[in-house]
Amino acid sequence: MTNVSNEIKEQLSLEQVVEHIRWSDGLVPAIVQDTETRQVLMMAYMNRESLKLSLESGETWFWSRSRQELWHKGATSGNVQTITSLKYDCDGDTLLVEVKPKGPACHTGAVTCFHNEIVGLPEQSADQASGDSSATTASASSESRFEVLAELESVIAERERERPEGAYTTYLFDKGVDKILKKIGEEASETIIAAKNKDNDELRLEVSDLMYHLLVLLQERKLPLDDIMSELSLRHERPRRD
Protein backbone atom coordinates (compact mmCIF):
# COMPACT_ATOMS: atom_id res chain seq x y z
CA MET A 1 0.00 0.00 0.00
CA THR A 2 1.26 3.52 -0.76
CA ASN A 3 1.93 6.20 1.83
CA VAL A 4 -1.68 6.62 2.94
CA SER A 5 -2.01 8.68 6.14
CA ASN A 6 -0.45 7.53 9.43
CA GLU A 7 -3.78 8.36 11.09
CA ILE A 8 -5.21 5.28 9.38
CA LYS A 9 -2.42 3.07 8.10
CA GLU A 10 -0.31 2.83 11.24
CA GLN A 11 -2.93 3.02 13.96
CA LEU A 12 -6.04 1.28 12.66
CA SER A 13 -6.88 -1.73 10.54
CA LEU A 14 -9.51 -1.43 7.83
CA GLU A 15 -12.04 -3.14 10.07
CA GLN A 16 -11.34 -0.64 12.85
CA VAL A 17 -11.64 2.29 10.46
CA VAL A 18 -15.02 1.03 9.27
CA GLU A 19 -16.21 0.85 12.86
CA HIS A 20 -15.16 4.44 13.53
CA ILE A 21 -17.14 5.82 10.60
CA ARG A 22 -20.82 6.75 10.90
CA TRP A 23 -22.24 5.35 7.68
CA SER A 24 -25.49 6.76 6.29
CA ASP A 25 -27.25 4.16 4.16
CA GLY A 26 -23.84 2.51 3.77
CA LEU A 27 -22.18 5.70 2.48
CA VAL A 28 -19.96 8.46 3.80
CA PRO A 29 -19.11 11.76 2.02
CA ALA A 30 -15.45 12.12 1.04
CA ILE A 31 -13.93 15.57 0.48
CA VAL A 32 -10.92 15.45 -1.85
CA GLN A 33 -8.20 18.08 -1.37
CA ASP A 34 -4.96 18.74 -3.28
CA THR A 35 -2.17 17.95 -0.85
CA GLU A 36 0.11 20.66 -2.29
CA THR A 37 -2.17 23.57 -3.21
CA ARG A 38 -4.71 22.79 -0.42
CA GLN A 39 -7.50 23.45 -2.93
CA VAL A 40 -10.70 21.44 -2.42
CA LEU A 41 -11.13 19.46 -5.65
CA MET A 42 -14.38 17.54 -5.32
CA MET A 43 -16.81 15.71 -3.06
CA ALA A 44 -18.03 12.18 -3.68
CA TYR A 45 -19.27 9.21 -1.66
CA MET A 46 -17.48 6.10 -0.47
CA ASN A 47 -18.90 2.83 0.75
CA ARG A 48 -16.97 0.12 2.56
CA GLU A 49 -15.76 -1.49 -0.66
CA SER A 50 -14.57 1.76 -2.28
CA LEU A 51 -12.78 2.72 0.94
CA LYS A 52 -11.07 -0.68 0.96
CA LEU A 53 -10.03 -0.29 -2.69
CA SER A 54 -8.77 3.24 -2.02
CA LEU A 55 -6.60 2.05 0.84
CA GLU A 56 -5.30 -0.97 -1.05
CA SER A 57 -4.55 0.81 -4.34
CA GLY A 58 -3.48 4.18 -3.00
CA GLU A 59 -5.84 5.87 -5.50
CA THR A 60 -9.36 7.19 -5.00
CA TRP A 61 -12.35 4.92 -5.53
CA PHE A 62 -15.93 6.02 -4.94
CA TRP A 63 -19.51 4.79 -5.07
CA SER A 64 -21.73 6.30 -7.76
CA ARG A 65 -25.23 6.82 -6.41
CA SER A 66 -26.65 7.48 -9.88
CA ARG A 67 -25.09 4.43 -11.58
CA GLN A 68 -25.12 2.27 -8.44
CA GLU A 69 -21.58 1.05 -9.02
CA LEU A 70 -18.00 1.52 -7.90
CA TRP A 71 -15.85 3.94 -9.90
CA HIS A 72 -12.13 4.50 -9.96
CA LYS A 73 -11.40 8.20 -10.38
CA GLY A 74 -9.45 8.72 -13.61
CA ALA A 75 -9.88 5.17 -14.93
CA THR A 76 -11.23 6.57 -18.21
CA SER A 77 -9.71 10.07 -18.39
CA GLY A 78 -6.34 9.23 -16.87
CA ASN A 79 -6.87 11.91 -14.21
CA VAL A 80 -6.18 9.58 -11.28
CA GLN A 81 -5.71 10.84 -7.73
CA THR A 82 -2.86 9.38 -5.66
CA ILE A 83 -3.76 9.40 -1.98
CA THR A 84 -1.27 10.95 0.44
CA SER A 85 -3.50 11.14 3.50
CA LEU A 86 -6.92 9.84 4.51
CA LYS A 87 -8.65 11.08 7.66
CA TYR A 88 -12.10 11.15 9.20
CA ASP A 89 -13.56 14.05 11.18
CA CYS A 90 -14.38 14.28 14.88
CA ASP A 91 -17.91 12.93 14.35
CA GLY A 92 -16.75 10.15 12.04
CA ASP A 93 -19.29 11.12 9.38
CA THR A 94 -17.00 12.71 6.77
CA LEU A 95 -13.71 11.66 5.17
CA LEU A 96 -10.91 14.03 4.11
CA VAL A 97 -8.81 12.57 1.29
CA GLU A 98 -5.63 14.46 0.45
CA VAL A 99 -4.30 13.58 -2.99
CA LYS A 100 -1.78 14.36 -5.69
CA PRO A 101 -4.03 14.73 -8.75
CA LYS A 102 -2.92 13.82 -12.25
CA GLY A 103 -5.05 16.24 -14.21
CA PRO A 104 -8.27 18.12 -13.44
CA ALA A 105 -10.79 16.77 -10.96
CA CYS A 106 -13.93 18.04 -12.71
CA HIS A 107 -15.46 16.36 -15.76
CA THR A 108 -15.71 19.83 -17.35
CA GLY A 109 -11.93 20.09 -17.39
CA ALA A 110 -11.79 22.55 -14.50
CA VAL A 111 -9.14 21.89 -11.84
CA THR A 112 -11.81 21.75 -9.14
CA CYS A 113 -15.50 20.88 -9.23
CA PHE A 114 -16.11 23.99 -7.10
CA HIS A 115 -15.70 26.57 -9.88
CA ASN A 116 -19.23 27.99 -9.96
CA GLU A 117 -18.93 31.07 -7.78
CA ILE A 118 -21.98 32.63 -6.18
CA VAL A 119 -21.62 36.37 -6.66
CA GLY A 120 -23.22 39.26 -4.85
CA LEU A 121 -21.69 38.82 -1.37
CA PRO A 122 -20.97 42.10 0.46
CA GLU A 123 -17.20 41.65 0.36
CA GLN A 124 -17.31 40.86 -3.36
CA SER A 125 -19.32 44.01 -4.02
CA ALA A 126 -16.73 46.09 -2.21
CA ASP A 127 -13.92 44.53 -4.27
CA GLN A 128 -15.78 45.19 -7.50
CA ALA A 129 -16.39 48.81 -6.54
CA SER A 130 -12.64 49.28 -6.03
CA GLY A 131 -11.81 47.51 -9.28
CA ASP A 132 -9.89 44.67 -7.61
CA SER A 133 -11.90 41.93 -9.33
CA SER A 134 -10.86 42.67 -12.94
CA ALA A 135 -7.83 40.34 -12.91
CA THR A 136 -9.81 37.54 -11.29
CA THR A 137 -12.58 37.86 -13.88
CA ALA A 138 -10.08 37.75 -16.75
CA SER A 139 -8.38 34.69 -15.26
CA ALA A 140 -11.67 32.85 -14.81
CA SER A 141 -12.64 33.66 -18.38
CA SER A 142 -9.33 32.28 -19.66
CA GLU A 143 -9.65 29.07 -17.63
CA SER A 144 -13.19 28.39 -18.84
CA ARG A 145 -12.43 29.06 -22.52
CA PHE A 146 -11.65 25.45 -23.38
CA GLU A 147 -13.80 23.70 -20.77
CA VAL A 148 -16.21 22.54 -23.48
CA LEU A 149 -13.46 20.36 -24.99
CA ALA A 150 -12.84 18.63 -21.67
CA GLU A 151 -16.57 18.21 -21.14
CA LEU A 152 -16.99 16.76 -24.63
CA GLU A 153 -14.06 14.41 -24.00
CA SER A 154 -15.80 13.21 -20.83
CA VAL A 155 -19.13 12.69 -22.60
CA ILE A 156 -17.43 10.72 -25.40
CA ALA A 157 -15.69 8.50 -22.83
CA GLU A 158 -19.03 7.90 -21.13
CA ARG A 159 -20.62 6.97 -24.47
CA GLU A 160 -17.87 4.43 -25.13
CA ARG A 161 -18.26 2.95 -21.68
CA GLU A 162 -22.07 2.78 -21.53
CA ARG A 163 -22.92 2.49 -25.27
CA PRO A 164 -26.44 4.04 -25.09
CA GLU A 165 -28.61 2.71 -27.90
CA GLY A 166 -29.26 5.14 -30.77
CA ALA A 167 -26.37 7.51 -29.95
CA TYR A 168 -24.16 8.48 -32.90
CA THR A 169 -21.02 8.17 -30.77
CA THR A 170 -22.03 4.62 -29.85
CA TYR A 171 -22.40 3.87 -33.56
CA LEU A 172 -18.85 5.09 -34.22
CA PHE A 173 -17.35 3.00 -31.44
CA ASP A 174 -19.33 -0.07 -32.52
CA LYS A 175 -18.06 0.30 -36.11
CA GLY A 176 -14.47 0.70 -34.98
CA VAL A 177 -11.41 2.76 -35.85
CA ASP A 178 -11.75 2.40 -39.64
CA LYS A 179 -15.16 4.08 -39.57
CA ILE A 180 -13.87 6.82 -37.27
CA LEU A 181 -10.92 7.48 -39.59
CA LYS A 182 -13.22 7.55 -42.62
CA LYS A 183 -15.35 10.23 -40.94
CA ILE A 184 -12.26 12.27 -40.04
CA GLY A 185 -11.22 12.17 -43.69
CA GLU A 186 -14.66 13.31 -44.81
CA GLU A 187 -14.82 16.14 -42.28
CA ALA A 188 -11.28 17.28 -43.15
CA SER A 189 -12.23 17.45 -46.84
CA GLU A 190 -15.38 19.42 -46.06
CA THR A 191 -13.33 21.78 -43.87
CA ILE A 192 -10.97 22.43 -46.80
CA ILE A 193 -13.89 23.11 -49.15
CA ALA A 194 -15.50 25.56 -46.70
CA ALA A 195 -12.20 27.41 -46.28
CA LYS A 196 -11.63 27.58 -50.05
CA ASN A 197 -15.15 28.95 -50.46
CA LYS A 198 -14.40 31.65 -47.86
CA ASP A 199 -17.59 30.64 -46.04
CA ASN A 200 -16.86 31.17 -42.34
CA ASP A 201 -20.31 30.00 -41.21
CA GLU A 202 -19.78 26.69 -42.98
CA LEU A 203 -16.16 26.56 -41.83
CA ARG A 204 -17.25 26.91 -38.19
CA LEU A 205 -19.59 23.93 -38.56
CA GLU A 206 -17.08 21.73 -40.39
CA VAL A 207 -14.23 22.45 -37.97
CA SER A 208 -16.57 21.59 -35.07
CA ASP A 209 -17.44 18.26 -36.73
CA LEU A 210 -13.77 17.55 -37.38
CA MET A 211 -12.75 18.27 -33.79
CA TYR A 212 -15.54 16.06 -32.45
CA HIS A 213 -14.42 13.12 -34.58
CA LEU A 214 -10.80 13.69 -33.58
CA LEU A 215 -11.84 13.46 -29.92
CA VAL A 216 -13.63 10.19 -30.69
CA LEU A 217 -10.42 8.89 -32.26
CA LEU A 218 -8.37 9.93 -29.23
CA GLN A 219 -10.80 8.09 -26.96
CA GLU A 220 -10.68 4.99 -29.15
CA ARG A 221 -6.88 5.06 -28.95
CA LYS A 222 -6.95 5.92 -25.21
CA LEU A 223 -4.85 9.02 -25.81
CA PRO A 224 -5.94 11.78 -23.36
CA LEU A 225 -6.53 15.27 -24.68
CA ASP A 226 -4.17 16.45 -21.92
CA ASP A 227 -1.32 14.70 -23.75
CA ILE A 228 -2.09 16.68 -26.90
CA MET A 229 -2.21 19.93 -24.92
CA SER A 230 1.12 19.05 -23.26
CA GLU A 231 2.72 18.40 -26.65
CA LEU A 232 1.47 21.74 -27.96
CA SER A 233 2.83 23.43 -24.85
CA LEU A 234 6.24 21.79 -25.31
CA ARG A 235 6.35 22.90 -28.94
CA HIS A 236 5.51 26.44 -27.89
CA GLU A 237 8.40 26.44 -25.40
CA ARG A 238 11.03 25.15 -27.87
CA PRO A 239 13.47 27.80 -29.13
CA ARG A 240 12.62 29.08 -32.57
CA ARG A 241 14.97 28.44 -35.47
CA ASP A 242 15.98 31.30 -37.70
Helices and strands as residue ranges (DSSP letters): H 6-9, H 14-20, E 28-34, E 40-46, H 48-57, E 61-64, E 69-72, E 81-88, E 95-101, H 122-130, H 134-144, H 147-162, H 168-175, H 177-196, H 200-220, H 225-237
